[in-house]
Amino acid sequence: MAKDKPVLFTGIRPTGELHLGNYLGAIQPAATHQEQFTSYLCVVDLHAITTPYEPKKMPDLIRGITLDYLAGGIDPDKSTLFIQSHVPAHVELMWLLNTITPIGELQRMVQYKEFTKRHGDAQAGILNYPILMAADILLYKGIAVPVGDDQSQHLEMASDLAKKFNRLYGETFPIPKNTADNPPRIKALHDPSKQMAKSLGPKSYIAMTDDADTIRKKIMSAVTDTGDGNNEEMAPGVANLFTLLELSAPQETVKHMREHHQEGGLQYAELKAVLADHLIEYLKPIQERRAKLEKDPDYVVKVLTDGAERAREVADATLREVKEKMGLL
Ligand code: TYM
């Protein structure tokens, strides 16, 4: 694995089944950039436990996200795929960064504010969540971080912490940024005012493992035009369907459907039927790869064991450098 290439890092929480938003935000860009970067793909279990979860289900969720990365095109010979908690340096660097992170900035994070609005008080893990995320990226000196738009604020904090550390202790970290100029934000199918999310339940998303019938049903019942927007702009629900069409259909099909829509002749049922067909075809090879991998649990364990070993080597070296600069070694 080339060490001289720039580093890409991304993480996904094992909190449920992977959906198209996750795939588009993280896996697809990571898979596409595998030749260009030295890539670290992480199953961030320590982030997942900041919200309520069932310990008995966690091993399956971790295995599921690993399968999703692999089926989505991550090649373990080219990229390092591992579980966050298997590399203790993440937590140690988090503590060190903790000492230079202003509490006020943590309290301004949208995710923290939304959590406290909904649940009242929050655990320290939710407040400190972005510091662990910064540690994830900086341990590998990541500069390219494919994430969806919902993670932009956290990524900005990671960049700020990298700059602050460099200023205080000397040049150590490159400054990470998103791989996309316009990070994707796929909307919930049943409520396009929100983003597609595991926490909104299956009616909000297309899971990467949904079968053809389920995909068709979910797309056909997606909310399109709620009638309360202005007529000039495409309604958010319709725009969302076009985003998904762009992902899954050939360009000519998208162009044809867009023109048809502009002329005012496009029935939403027709758009949905075409989209469902393309999504089913698009997901088919990914699902076939996943089904094959599922039959080989030893291989999946080996990928994660090798990945953690490689990740530990790089992470431990960075941690040593950080501790030296901080006068701890
Ligand atoms: P998580 O597990 O919530 O989501 C994983 C990835 O999916 C993206 N995503 C979306 N993108 C577009 N449209 C959507 N509707 C949508 N929903 C989710 C997320 O932006 C994310 O890229 N904090 C991160 C995990 C993390 C991480 C990191 C990411 C931990 N450490 C270091 C990058 C680098 C999270 O909760 O992702």
Boltz pocket constraint, residues with backbone or C-beta under 6 A from the ligand:
constraints:
  - pocket:
      binder: B
      contacts: [[A, 9], [A, 10], [A, 11], [A, 12], [A, 13], [A, 14], [A, 20], [A, 21], [A, 22], [A, 23], [A, 24], [A, 25], [A, 26], [A, 44], [A, 47], [A, 132], [A, 133], [A, 134], [A, 136], [A, 137], [A, 145], [A, 146], [A, 147], [A, 148], [A, 149], [A, 150], [A, 151], [A, 154], [A, 184], [A, 185], [A, 186], [A, 187], [A, 195], [A, 196], [A, 197]]
      max_distance: 6.0
